[in-house]
Amino acid sequence: MSTPLGLALARTIALTGPMTVADYMEQCLFHPEHGYYTTHEPFGAQGDFVTAPEISQMFGELLGLWAADSWLRLGSPSPFVLAELGPGRGTMMADVLRATRIVPGFSDAARVVLVEASPRLRGKQRETLAAYEVEWCASLDEVPAGPLILLANEFIDALPIRQFVRTPEGIAERMVGLDDDGTLQWGLRPEARLDARGDALMQRAPVGAMLEICPLGLSIMERLGARLATEGGAALFVDYGHSGGLGDTLQALRAHTYDDPLAHPGQADLTAHVDFKALARIATASGARAFGPITQGLLLERLGLPARATRLKRDAHDAAREKIDAASARLTDPAKDGMGELFKALAVVHPAIDVVAGFARQEEHPT
């Protein structure tokens, strides 16, 4: 046990018993003194991972134009809230605001809100967006009322998950406990309870199969879907994930290298793949309309990434053109090192919107 948080968690478990994977993730990522996002600069080459907005300005620019197109389809409401969940260093929002200046009336109507709980990251965002008028909220529930255009890149994947395992005796929940030496280890709590859908899925699954549930992500989507249905708006989520299924996707990343999730509590980023099918189902049940998921590569190509890359290269020198080509490939390539296939996009919109930029009509999620 080599980290201060690991020692603290071991003491807690020794006193109160094993904790759920969700509670473990919550402590590792957001502990007020030792949490990963409390103490680390995760983004960029010097951090533990690089996100799409850090790879190229094109990503934020295209998502900005998606936001502007959605605003126009809503009837150009003024004012409206332009919000981002998990805005990192503010890089994507800066690109969004720059790209949307060409859309008449959009910038003047937009009330820019960043949903960020970390004081340290708020400081970074304030520096990046110093030229703009920006507000901050700690949660989606605090975002001002009214029509809403919301963007979220790599947000849901960092929300805590619970893991359930099919055993010969029934369904058990995966827990974090201690071995005889006081070291963190995985364990199971038997007779776990799921909803009817989850229970039916696990009863059909083979022994050893694992189901992951993100309660906070589902709750956020439920509230968002209800808000978009009543107040109007559109939201775009881009994250790595899948369209439903079973499997253990919990992973730790430390210094751009995969790590054991139990090895360095508070010093590694913990994430899990997003179940987009579950999010779409909750959104539609809440009254909104869902499109996707589709791959990030397909979304960016439909939004015009090839044309934008060509325009940027027109005035660039040779080295810059090579960087633009490399960034385009990384964002759209379905190969192992690319993000085009692994990352997915889901749009959630007001029910009156039947055309969503980047999504085909047949890609609407069924109710």
BELTA-V741892 format. One record per helix or strand. SS is the DSSP state (H for helix, E for strand). FROM is the first residue (numbers start at 0). TO is the last residue. If there is no record, write none. Layout:
BEGIN
ss->SS from->FROM to->TO
ss->SS from->FROM to->TO
END
This chain:
BEGIN
ss->H from->3 to->15
ss->E from->18 to->19
ss->H from->20 to->29
ss->H from->35 to->38
ss->E from->42 to->42
ss->E from->48 to->48
ss->H from->51 to->54
ss->H from->56 to->72
ss->E from->79 to->84
ss->H from->90 to->101
ss->H from->105 to->108
ss->E from->109 to->114
ss->H from->118 to->127
ss->E from->133 to->136
ss->H from->139 to->141
ss->E from->147 to->152
ss->H from->155 to->157
ss->E from->161 to->166
ss->E from->169 to->177
ss->E from->183 to->188
ss->H from->195 to->203
ss->E from->209 to->212
ss->H from->214 to->230
ss->E from->232 to->241
ss->E from->250 to->253
ss->E from->256 to->258
ss->E from->268 to->270
ss->E from->273 to->274
ss->H from->275 to->284
ss->E from->288 to->294
ss->H from->295 to->302
ss->H from->304 to->313
ss->H from->317 to->331
ss->E from->342 to->348
ss->H from->360 to->362
ss->E from->363 to->363
END
